Amino acid sequence: MGRRGGVVHFFDFLRQLTDPQSIIQIGGLALLLFVVFAETGLLFGFFLPGDSLIFISGMICVSKPQLLGVGLPVLIFCLSVAAILGNNAGYWFGNKVGPPLFQRKDSIIFKKRYLELTRTFYNKNGGKTLIIGRFLPIIRTFAPILAGVIKVDFKIFMFYNVVGAIAWTGSLCSIGFYLGTYSWVQKNIGYIVLGLIIITTLPVITTFLKGRIKKKL
C-alpha cells in the first residue's frame, strides 16, 4: 500500500510539473527558474510548459506578488539568466556527445524525431533558430543541443542565446503582467493558456509535416 501510494504521489508530482500555476504555488521562484532552465537545454525538459509558465508568472507578479517575492524587472532578469544557462547546458551536452546523438535509440526522455525536427528548422532559419525557437515547444529544448552537435562558434551561439532569452522571457512575462490587471483575463486564464499552446505548437507541427513530406518525395 505504501509503495503504491508513493508511485501515485510521484506521478501526481509529474502532473503538477506540467501545470504552470501548480509549479509556482509549490516551489515559488526557485522551482519556476529550475523549470525554465530544464526546458531550455536538458533532454527531459521538452514536456515542460515554458511559454505558459512565463506568461502566468507575469500575471502572478501583479495579482499575487507574495508567491514570487520579486517585482517584474527582477523576475525578467532571473528568468533570462535561467534561460541562458539552460541553453549553455544544452550546448555543452551537444558539443560533448556530437553527431552520434543522431544514432541514439529512442527512450522515454529522448526521441530522435525531435532532434530531426529541430535540424529541419535549423536548416531553414540558421542561427535565428536560437531566437525564434525560444517561442516554440520542443525546438527551444533541442536547438542549443543541436548547436553544440554541429559546433556553432560559441561567441555566435551566446549572442543568439542572450538575445533569444531576453526576448522570450521579457515579452511573455510583460504581456502576462499587464494582462493580469484585468479581471476577465484572471477568470479565463485556462482558455488563454490553451490558446497560447495552440499558437506556439502550430509552427512545430507544420515544420514536422513538411519534413515528412520531403522525405517521401
KOLKOL-629211 format. One record per atom (N, C-alpha, C): residue number from 0; atom name; x, z, y. Coordinates in Angstrom, 1 decimal. Layout:
<sites>
resi|name|xx|zz|yy
NUM|CA|X|Z|Y
...
</sites>
This chain:
<sites>
resi|name|xx|zz|yy
0|N|0.8|0.0|-1.2
0|CA|0.0|0.0|0.0
0|C|0.9|0.0|1.3
1|N|1.9|0.9|1.2
1|CA|2.8|0.9|2.4
1|C|3.6|-0.4|2.6
2|N|4.0|-1.0|1.5
2|CA|4.7|-2.2|1.6
2|C|3.8|-3.3|2.1
3|N|2.6|-3.4|1.6
3|CA|1.6|-4.4|2.1
3|C|1.3|-4.2|3.5
4|N|1.2|-2.9|3.9
4|CA|0.9|-2.6|5.3
4|C|2.0|-3.1|6.2
5|N|3.3|-2.9|5.7
5|CA|4.4|-3.3|6.5
5|C|4.5|-4.8|6.7
6|N|4.1|-5.6|5.7
6|CA|4.1|-7.0|5.8
6|C|3.0|-7.5|6.8
7|N|1.9|-6.8|6.8
7|CA|0.8|-7.1|7.7
7|C|1.2|-6.9|9.1
8|N|1.9|-5.7|9.3
8|CA|2.4|-5.4|10.7
8|C|3.4|-6.4|11.2
9|N|4.3|-6.9|10.2
9|CA|5.3|-7.8|10.6
9|C|4.7|-9.1|11.1
10|N|3.7|-9.7|10.3
10|CA|3.1|-10.9|10.7
10|C|2.2|-10.7|12.0
11|N|1.7|-9.5|12.1
11|CA|0.9|-9.3|13.4
11|C|1.9|-9.3|14.6
12|N|3.1|-8.8|14.4
12|CA|4.1|-8.8|15.4
12|C|4.5|-10.3|15.8
13|N|4.7|-11.1|14.7
13|CA|5.0|-12.5|15.0
13|C|3.9|-13.2|15.7
14|N|2.6|-12.9|15.4
14|CA|1.5|-13.5|16.1
14|C|1.5|-13.1|17.5
15|N|1.8|-11.8|17.8
15|CA|1.9|-11.4|19.2
15|C|3.0|-12.1|20.0
16|N|4.0|-12.5|19.3
16|CA|5.1|-13.2|20.0
16|C|4.7|-14.6|20.4
17|N|3.6|-15.1|19.9
17|CA|3.1|-16.4|20.4
17|C|2.0|-16.2|21.4
18|N|1.7|-15.0|21.8
18|CA|0.7|-14.7|22.8
18|C|1.4|-14.2|24.1
19|N|1.4|-15.0|25.1
19|CA|2.1|-14.6|26.4
19|C|1.8|-13.3|26.9
20|N|0.5|-12.9|27.0
20|CA|0.1|-11.7|27.5
20|C|0.6|-10.5|26.7
21|N|0.5|-10.6|25.4
21|CA|1.0|-9.6|24.5
21|C|2.5|-9.3|24.6
22|N|3.3|-10.4|24.8
22|CA|4.7|-10.3|25.0
22|C|5.0|-9.4|26.2
23|N|4.4|-9.6|27.3
23|CA|4.6|-8.9|28.5
23|C|4.1|-7.4|28.4
24|N|2.9|-7.3|27.7
24|CA|2.4|-5.9|27.6
24|C|3.2|-5.1|26.6
25|N|3.7|-5.7|25.6
25|CA|4.5|-4.9|24.6
25|C|5.9|-4.6|25.1
26|N|6.6|-5.6|25.6
26|CA|8.0|-5.4|25.9
26|C|8.4|-5.5|27.4
27|N|7.4|-5.8|28.2
27|CA|7.8|-5.9|29.6
27|C|8.8|-7.0|30.0
28|N|9.6|-6.8|31.0
28|CA|10.5|-7.8|31.4
28|C|11.6|-8.1|30.4
29|N|12.1|-7.1|29.7
29|CA|13.1|-7.3|28.7
29|C|12.7|-8.3|27.6
30|N|11.5|-8.1|27.0
30|CA|11.1|-9.0|25.9
30|C|10.8|-10.4|26.5
31|N|10.3|-10.4|27.7
31|CA|10.0|-11.7|28.4
31|C|11.3|-12.5|28.5
32|N|12.3|-11.9|29.0
32|CA|13.6|-12.6|29.1
32|C|14.2|-13.0|27.8
33|N|14.1|-12.1|26.8
33|CA|14.6|-12.5|25.5
33|C|13.9|-13.7|24.9
34|N|12.6|-13.8|25.0
34|CA|11.8|-14.9|24.5
34|C|12.2|-16.2|25.2
35|N|12.4|-16.1|26.5
35|CA|12.8|-17.3|27.3
35|C|14.2|-17.7|26.8
36|N|15.1|-16.8|26.6
36|CA|16.4|-17.1|26.1
36|C|16.3|-17.7|24.8
37|N|15.5|-17.2|23.9
37|CA|15.4|-17.7|22.5
37|C|14.8|-19.1|22.4
38|N|13.8|-19.3|23.3
38|CA|13.2|-20.6|23.2
38|C|14.0|-21.8|23.8
39|N|15.0|-21.4|24.6
39|CA|15.8|-22.5|25.3
39|C|17.1|-22.7|24.6
40|N|17.3|-22.4|23.3
40|CA|18.5|-22.7|22.7
40|C|18.7|-22.2|21.3
41|N|17.9|-21.3|20.8
41|CA|18.0|-20.8|19.4
41|C|17.1|-21.6|18.5
42|N|17.5|-22.0|17.3
42|CA|16.7|-22.8|16.4
42|C|15.3|-22.3|16.2
43|N|15.2|-21.0|16.0
43|CA|13.9|-20.4|15.7
43|C|12.9|-20.3|16.9
44|N|13.5|-20.7|18.1
44|CA|12.7|-20.4|19.3
44|C|11.7|-21.5|19.6
45|N|11.6|-22.6|18.9
45|CA|10.8|-23.7|19.3
45|C|9.3|-23.4|19.3
46|N|8.9|-22.3|18.5
46|CA|7.5|-22.0|18.4
46|C|7.0|-21.0|19.5
47|N|7.9|-20.5|20.3
47|CA|7.6|-19.5|21.3
47|C|6.9|-20.2|22.5
48|N|6.0|-19.5|23.2
48|CA|5.2|-20.1|24.3
48|C|5.9|-20.0|25.7
49|N|7.0|-20.8|25.9
49|CA|7.7|-20.7|27.1
49|C|7.0|-21.0|28.4
50|N|6.3|-22.2|28.4
50|CA|5.6|-22.6|29.7
50|C|4.5|-21.6|30.1
51|N|3.6|-21.3|29.1
51|CA|2.5|-20.4|29.4
51|C|3.0|-19.0|29.7
52|N|4.1|-18.6|29.0
52|CA|4.7|-17.2|29.3
52|C|5.2|-17.1|30.7
53|N|5.9|-18.1|31.2
53|CA|6.5|-18.0|32.5
53|C|5.3|-18.1|33.6
54|N|4.4|-18.9|33.3
54|CA|3.2|-19.1|34.2
54|C|2.5|-17.7|34.3
55|N|2.2|-17.1|33.2
55|CA|1.5|-15.9|33.2
55|C|2.3|-14.7|33.8
56|N|3.6|-14.8|33.6
56|CA|4.5|-13.7|34.2
56|C|4.3|-13.8|35.7
57|N|4.2|-15.0|36.3
57|CA|4.0|-15.1|37.7
57|C|2.7|-14.5|38.1
58|N|1.6|-14.7|37.3
58|CA|0.3|-14.1|37.6
58|C|0.4|-12.6|37.5
59|N|1.0|-12.1|36.5
59|CA|1.1|-10.7|36.3
59|C|1.9|-10.0|37.4
60|N|2.9|-10.8|37.9
60|CA|3.7|-10.3|39.0
60|C|2.9|-9.9|40.3
61|N|1.8|-10.6|40.4
61|CA|0.9|-10.3|41.6
61|C|-0.3|-9.5|41.2
62|N|-0.8|-9.6|40.0
62|CA|-2.0|-8.8|39.6
62|C|-1.7|-7.5|39.0
63|N|-0.6|-7.4|38.2
63|CA|-0.2|-6.1|37.6
63|C|1.3|-5.9|37.7
64|N|1.8|-5.8|38.9
64|CA|3.2|-5.8|39.1
64|C|3.9|-4.6|38.4
65|N|3.2|-3.6|38.0
65|CA|3.8|-2.5|37.3
65|C|4.3|-2.8|35.9
66|N|3.8|-3.9|35.3
66|CA|4.2|-4.3|34.0
66|C|5.6|-4.9|33.9
67|N|6.0|-5.5|35.0
67|CA|7.3|-6.2|35.1
67|C|8.3|-5.4|36.0
68|N|7.7|-4.7|37.0
68|CA|8.6|-3.9|37.8
68|C|9.5|-4.6|38.8
69|N|9.3|-5.9|39.0
69|CA|10.1|-6.7|39.9
69|C|9.2|-7.6|40.7
70|N|9.7|-8.0|41.9
70|CA|9.0|-9.0|42.7
70|C|9.2|-10.4|42.3
71|N|8.6|-11.4|42.9
71|CA|8.7|-12.8|42.5
71|C|10.1|-13.3|42.6
72|N|10.8|-13.1|43.6
72|CA|12.2|-13.7|43.7
72|C|13.1|-13.2|42.6
73|N|13.0|-11.9|42.3
73|CA|13.9|-11.3|41.3
73|C|13.4|-11.8|39.9
74|N|12.1|-11.9|39.7
74|CA|11.6|-12.4|38.5
74|C|12.1|-13.8|38.2
75|N|12.0|-14.7|39.2
75|CA|12.5|-16.1|39.0
75|C|14.0|-16.1|38.7
76|N|14.8|-15.3|39.4
76|CA|16.2|-15.2|39.2
76|C|16.5|-14.8|37.8
77|N|15.9|-13.7|37.3
77|CA|16.1|-13.2|35.9
77|C|15.7|-14.3|34.9
78|N|14.6|-14.9|35.1
78|CA|14.1|-16.0|34.2
78|C|15.1|-17.1|34.1
79|N|15.6|-17.5|35.3
79|CA|16.5|-18.6|35.4
79|C|17.8|-18.3|34.6
80|N|18.3|-17.1|34.8
80|CA|19.5|-16.7|34.1
80|C|19.3|-16.7|32.6
81|N|18.2|-16.2|32.2
81|CA|17.9|-16.2|30.7
81|C|17.8|-17.6|30.2
82|N|17.2|-18.5|30.9
82|CA|17.1|-19.9|30.5
82|C|18.5|-20.6|30.5
83|N|19.3|-20.3|31.4
83|CA|20.7|-20.9|31.5
83|C|21.5|-20.4|30.3
84|N|21.4|-19.1|30.0
84|CA|22.2|-18.5|28.9
84|C|21.7|-19.0|27.6
85|N|20.4|-19.2|27.5
85|CA|19.8|-19.8|26.3
85|C|20.3|-21.1|26.0
86|N|20.4|-22.0|27.0
86|CA|20.9|-23.3|26.8
86|C|22.4|-23.3|26.5
87|N|23.1|-22.4|27.1
87|CA|24.5|-22.2|26.7
87|C|24.7|-21.9|25.3
88|N|23.8|-21.0|24.8
88|CA|23.9|-20.6|23.3
88|C|23.6|-21.8|22.5
89|N|22.6|-22.6|22.9
89|CA|22.3|-23.8|22.1
89|C|23.4|-24.8|22.1
90|N|24.0|-25.0|23.3
90|CA|25.1|-26.0|23.4
90|C|26.3|-25.5|22.5
91|N|26.6|-24.3|22.6
91|CA|27.7|-23.7|21.8
91|C|27.5|-23.9|20.3
92|N|26.2|-23.7|19.8
92|CA|25.9|-23.9|18.4
92|C|26.0|-25.3|18.0
93|N|25.4|-26.2|18.8
93|CA|25.5|-27.7|18.5
93|C|27.0|-28.2|18.5
94|N|27.8|-27.6|19.4
94|CA|29.2|-28.0|19.5
94|C|30.0|-27.6|18.3
95|N|29.6|-26.4|17.8
95|CA|30.4|-25.9|16.6
95|C|29.9|-26.6|15.3
96|N|28.6|-26.8|15.2
96|CA|28.1|-27.4|14.0
96|C|28.4|-28.9|13.9
97|N|28.2|-29.6|15.0
97|CA|28.4|-31.0|15.1
97|C|27.4|-31.9|14.4
98|N|27.8|-33.2|14.2
98|CA|26.9|-34.2|13.6
98|C|26.3|-33.8|12.2
99|N|27.0|-33.0|11.4
99|CA|26.4|-32.5|10.1
99|C|25.1|-31.9|10.3
100|N|24.7|-31.4|11.5
100|CA|23.4|-30.8|11.7
100|C|22.3|-31.8|11.3
101|N|22.5|-33.1|11.5
101|CA|21.5|-34.1|11.2
101|C|21.3|-34.3|9.7
102|N|22.3|-33.8|8.9
102|CA|22.1|-33.8|7.4
102|C|21.6|-32.5|6.8
103|N|21.4|-31.5|7.7
103|CA|21.0|-30.2|7.3
103|C|19.5|-30.3|6.7
104|N|19.3|-29.6|5.6
104|CA|18.0|-29.7|4.9
104|C|17.0|-28.9|5.8
105|N|15.7|-29.3|5.7
105|CA|14.7|-28.6|6.4
105|C|14.5|-27.2|5.8
106|N|14.1|-26.3|6.7
106|CA|13.8|-24.9|6.3
106|C|12.6|-24.4|7.2
107|N|12.2|-23.2|7.1
107|CA|11.2|-22.6|7.9
107|C|11.6|-22.7|9.3
108|N|12.8|-22.4|9.6
108|CA|13.3|-22.3|11.0
108|C|13.7|-23.7|11.5
109|N|14.4|-24.5|10.7
109|CA|14.9|-25.8|11.1
109|C|14.1|-27.0|10.6
110|N|13.7|-27.9|11.4
110|CA|13.1|-29.2|11.0
110|C|13.9|-30.3|11.6
111|N|14.4|-31.2|10.7
111|CA|15.3|-32.3|11.2
111|C|14.5|-33.2|12.1
112|N|13.2|-33.4|11.9
112|CA|12.4|-34.3|12.7
112|C|12.4|-33.8|14.2
113|N|12.6|-32.5|14.4
113|CA|12.6|-32.0|15.8
113|C|13.9|-32.5|16.5
114|N|15.0|-32.5|15.7
114|CA|16.2|-33.0|16.3
114|C|16.2|-34.5|16.5
115|N|15.6|-35.2|15.6
115|CA|15.4|-36.7|15.8
115|C|14.5|-37.0|17.0
116|N|13.5|-36.2|17.1
116|CA|12.6|-36.4|18.3
116|C|13.4|-36.2|19.6
117|N|14.2|-35.1|19.6
117|CA|15.0|-34.9|20.8
117|C|16.0|-36.0|21.1
118|N|16.6|-36.5|20.0
118|CA|17.6|-37.6|20.2
118|C|16.9|-38.8|20.7
119|N|15.7|-39.1|20.3
119|CA|14.9|-40.3|20.8
119|C|14.7|-40.1|22.3
120|N|14.3|-38.8|22.7
120|CA|14.0|-38.5|24.1
120|C|15.3|-38.6|24.9
121|N|16.4|-38.2|24.3
121|CA|17.7|-38.1|25.0
121|C|18.2|-39.6|25.2
122|N|18.0|-40.4|24.2
122|CA|18.4|-41.8|24.3
122|C|17.7|-42.5|25.5
123|N|16.5|-42.1|25.7
123|CA|15.7|-42.7|26.8
123|C|16.0|-42.2|28.2
124|N|16.3|-40.9|28.2
124|CA|16.5|-40.2|29.5
124|C|17.9|-39.7|29.9
125|N|18.8|-39.7|28.9
125|CA|20.1|-39.3|29.1
125|C|20.2|-37.8|29.5
126|N|21.1|-37.4|30.4
126|CA|21.3|-36.0|30.8
126|C|20.1|-35.4|31.5
127|N|19.2|-36.3|32.0
127|CA|18.0|-35.8|32.6
127|C|17.1|-35.1|31.6
128|N|17.3|-35.3|30.3
128|CA|16.5|-34.6|29.3
128|C|16.6|-33.1|29.4
129|N|17.8|-32.6|29.9
129|CA|18.0|-31.2|30.1
129|C|17.2|-30.6|31.2
130|N|16.7|-31.5|32.1
130|CA|15.8|-31.1|33.2
130|C|14.4|-31.3|32.8
131|N|14.0|-32.6|32.4
131|CA|12.7|-32.9|32.0
131|C|12.3|-32.1|30.8
132|N|13.2|-32.0|29.8
132|CA|12.9|-31.3|28.6
132|C|12.5|-29.9|28.8
133|N|12.9|-29.3|29.9
133|CA|12.6|-27.9|30.1
133|C|11.0|-27.7|30.1
134|N|10.3|-28.7|30.5
134|CA|8.9|-28.6|30.6
134|C|8.1|-29.1|29.3
135|N|8.9|-29.4|28.3
135|CA|8.3|-29.9|27.1
135|C|8.7|-29.0|25.9
136|N|7.7|-28.6|25.1
136|CA|8.0|-27.8|23.9
136|C|8.8|-28.5|22.9
137|N|9.6|-27.9|22.1
137|CA|10.5|-28.4|21.1
137|C|11.7|-29.1|21.8
138|N|11.4|-30.0|22.7
138|CA|12.6|-30.7|23.4
138|C|13.4|-29.6|24.1
139|N|12.8|-28.7|24.8
139|CA|13.7|-27.7|25.5
139|C|14.5|-26.8|24.6
140|N|14.1|-26.7|23.3
140|CA|14.9|-25.9|22.4
140|C|16.0|-26.7|21.8
141|N|15.8|-28.0|21.5
141|CA|16.8|-28.8|20.8
141|C|17.7|-29.6|21.7
142|N|17.3|-29.8|23.0
142|CA|18.1|-30.6|24.0
142|C|19.5|-30.0|24.1
143|N|19.6|-28.7|24.4
143|CA|21.0|-28.2|24.6
143|C|21.8|-28.3|23.3
144|N|21.1|-28.1|22.1
144|CA|21.8|-28.2|20.8
144|C|22.4|-29.6|20.6
145|N|21.5|-30.6|20.9
145|CA|22.0|-32.0|20.8
145|C|23.1|-32.3|21.7
146|N|23.0|-31.8|23.0
146|CA|24.1|-32.0|23.9
146|C|25.4|-31.5|23.4
147|N|25.4|-30.4|22.7
147|CA|26.6|-29.8|22.1
147|C|27.1|-30.7|20.9
148|N|26.1|-31.2|20.1
148|CA|26.5|-32.0|19.0
148|C|27.2|-33.3|19.5
149|N|26.7|-34.0|20.5
149|CA|27.3|-35.2|21.0
149|C|28.4|-35.0|22.0
150|N|28.8|-33.7|22.2
150|CA|29.9|-33.4|23.1
150|C|29.7|-33.8|24.5
151|N|28.6|-33.5|25.1
151|CA|28.4|-33.8|26.5
151|C|29.4|-33.0|27.3
152|N|30.1|-33.5|28.3
152|CA|31.0|-32.8|29.1
152|C|30.4|-31.5|29.6
153|N|31.0|-30.4|29.5
153|CA|30.4|-29.1|29.8
153|C|30.0|-28.9|31.2
154|N|30.8|-29.5|32.1
154|CA|30.5|-29.4|33.6
154|C|29.2|-30.1|33.9
155|N|29.1|-31.3|33.3
155|CA|27.9|-32.1|33.5
155|C|26.7|-31.4|32.9
156|N|26.9|-30.8|31.7
156|CA|25.9|-30.1|31.0
156|C|25.4|-28.9|31.8
157|N|26.3|-28.2|32.4
157|CA|26.0|-27.0|33.2
157|C|25.2|-27.4|34.5
158|N|25.5|-28.5|35.1
158|CA|24.8|-29.0|36.2
158|C|23.3|-29.2|35.9
159|N|23.1|-29.9|34.9
159|CA|21.7|-30.2|34.4
159|C|21.0|-28.9|33.9
160|N|21.8|-28.1|33.3
160|CA|21.3|-26.8|32.8
160|C|20.8|-25.9|33.9
161|N|21.6|-25.7|34.9
161|CA|21.2|-24.8|36.1
161|C|20.0|-25.4|36.8
162|N|20.1|-26.7|37.1
162|CA|19.0|-27.4|37.9
162|C|17.7|-27.3|37.1
163|N|17.8|-27.6|35.8
163|CA|16.6|-27.5|35.0
163|C|16.0|-26.1|34.9
164|N|16.9|-25.1|34.7
164|CA|16.4|-23.8|34.6
164|C|15.7|-23.3|35.8
165|N|16.3|-23.6|37.0
165|CA|15.6|-23.1|38.3
165|C|14.3|-23.9|38.5
166|N|14.3|-25.2|38.2
166|CA|13.1|-26.0|38.5
166|C|12.0|-25.5|37.6
167|N|12.3|-25.3|36.3
167|CA|11.3|-24.9|35.3
167|C|10.7|-23.5|35.6
168|N|11.6|-22.5|35.7
168|CA|11.1|-21.1|35.9
168|C|10.5|-21.0|37.3
169|N|11.2|-21.6|38.3
169|CA|10.7|-21.4|39.7
169|C|9.4|-22.0|39.9
170|N|9.1|-23.2|39.4
170|CA|7.9|-23.9|39.7
170|C|6.7|-23.2|38.9
171|N|6.9|-23.0|37.6
171|CA|5.8|-22.4|36.8
171|C|5.5|-21.0|37.3
172|N|6.5|-20.2|37.5
172|CA|6.3|-18.8|38.0
172|C|5.6|-18.8|39.3
173|N|6.0|-19.6|40.2
173|CA|5.5|-19.6|41.6
173|C|4.0|-20.0|41.6
174|N|3.7|-21.1|40.8
174|CA|2.3|-21.5|40.6
174|C|1.5|-20.4|40.1
175|N|2.0|-19.8|39.0
175|CA|1.2|-18.6|38.4
175|C|1.0|-17.5|39.4
176|N|2.0|-17.2|40.2
176|CA|1.9|-16.2|41.2
176|C|0.8|-16.4|42.2
177|N|0.8|-17.7|42.8
177|CA|-0.1|-18.0|43.8
177|C|-1.6|-18.2|43.3
178|N|-1.7|-18.7|42.1
178|CA|-3.0|-18.9|41.5
178|C|-3.5|-17.5|41.0
179|N|-2.6|-16.6|40.8
179|CA|-3.1|-15.3|40.3
179|C|-3.8|-14.5|41.4
180|N|-3.8|-14.9|42.6
180|CA|-4.5|-14.3|43.7
180|C|-6.0|-14.6|43.6
181|N|-6.4|-15.6|42.8
181|CA|-7.8|-16.0|42.7
181|C|-8.4|-15.4|41.5
182|N|-9.5|-14.7|41.7
182|CA|-10.2|-14.0|40.6
182|C|-10.7|-15.0|39.5
183|N|-11.1|-16.2|39.9
183|CA|-11.6|-17.2|39.0
183|C|-10.5|-17.5|38.0
184|N|-9.3|-17.7|38.5
184|CA|-8.1|-18.0|37.6
184|C|-7.9|-16.9|36.6
185|N|-8.0|-15.6|37.1
185|CA|-7.7|-14.5|36.2
185|C|-8.8|-14.4|35.1
186|N|-10.0|-14.8|35.4
186|CA|-11.1|-14.8|34.4
186|C|-11.0|-15.9|33.4
187|N|-10.4|-17.0|33.8
187|CA|-10.3|-18.2|32.9
187|C|-8.9|-18.5|32.5
188|N|-8.1|-17.5|32.4
188|CA|-6.7|-17.7|32.1
188|C|-6.5|-18.4|30.7
189|N|-7.4|-18.1|29.7
189|CA|-7.3|-18.7|28.4
189|C|-7.4|-20.3|28.5
190|N|-8.4|-20.7|29.2
190|CA|-8.6|-22.2|29.4
190|C|-7.4|-22.8|30.1
191|N|-6.9|-22.1|31.1
191|CA|-5.8|-22.7|31.9
191|C|-4.5|-22.8|31.0
192|N|-4.3|-21.8|30.2
192|CA|-3.1|-21.9|29.3
192|C|-3.3|-23.0|28.3
193|N|-4.5|-23.1|27.8
193|CA|-4.7|-24.2|26.8
193|C|-4.5|-25.6|27.5
194|N|-5.0|-25.7|28.7
194|CA|-4.7|-27.0|29.4
194|C|-3.2|-27.2|29.6
195|N|-2.5|-26.2|29.9
195|CA|-1.1|-26.3|30.1
195|C|-0.4|-26.7|28.9
196|N|-0.8|-26.2|27.7
196|CA|-0.2|-26.5|26.4
196|C|-0.5|-28.0|26.1
197|N|-1.7|-28.4|26.4
197|CA|-2.0|-29.8|26.1
197|C|-1.2|-30.8|27.0
198|N|-1.1|-30.5|28.2
198|CA|-0.4|-31.4|29.2
198|C|1.1|-31.5|28.8
199|N|1.7|-30.4|28.4
199|CA|3.1|-30.4|28.1
199|C|3.4|-30.9|26.7
200|N|2.4|-30.9|25.8
200|CA|2.6|-31.4|24.5
200|C|2.4|-32.9|24.3
201|N|1.6|-33.5|25.1
201|CA|1.3|-34.9|25.0
201|C|2.5|-35.8|25.1
202|N|3.5|-35.6|26.1
202|CA|4.7|-36.4|26.1
202|C|5.5|-36.3|24.8
203|N|5.5|-35.2|24.2
203|CA|6.3|-34.9|23.0
203|C|5.6|-35.7|21.8
204|N|4.3|-35.7|21.7
204|CA|3.6|-36.4|20.7
204|C|3.8|-37.9|20.9
205|N|3.7|-38.4|22.1
205|CA|3.9|-39.8|22.4
205|C|5.3|-40.3|22.0
206|N|6.3|-39.5|22.4
206|CA|7.7|-39.8|22.0
206|C|7.9|-39.9|20.5
207|N|7.3|-38.9|19.8
207|CA|7.3|-38.9|18.3
207|C|6.7|-40.1|17.7
208|N|5.5|-40.5|18.2
208|CA|4.8|-41.6|17.6
208|C|5.5|-42.9|17.9
209|N|6.1|-43.1|19.1
209|CA|6.8|-44.3|19.4
209|C|8.1|-44.4|18.5
210|N|8.7|-43.3|18.2
210|CA|9.9|-43.3|17.4
210|C|9.5|-43.7|16.0
211|N|8.4|-43.2|15.5
211|CA|7.9|-43.6|14.1
211|C|7.6|-45.1|14.0
212|N|7.0|-45.6|15.1
212|CA|6.6|-47.0|15.1
212|C|7.8|-47.9|15.1
213|N|8.9|-47.5|15.9
213|CA|10.1|-48.3|15.9
213|C|10.8|-48.3|14.6
214|N|10.8|-47.2|13.9
214|CA|11.4|-47.1|12.5
214|C|10.7|-48.1|11.5
215|N|9.4|-48.2|11.7
215|CA|8.7|-49.0|10.7
215|C|8.9|-50.5|11.0
216|N|9.2|-50.9|12.3
216|CA|9.4|-52.3|12.7
216|C|10.7|-52.9|12.2
</sites>
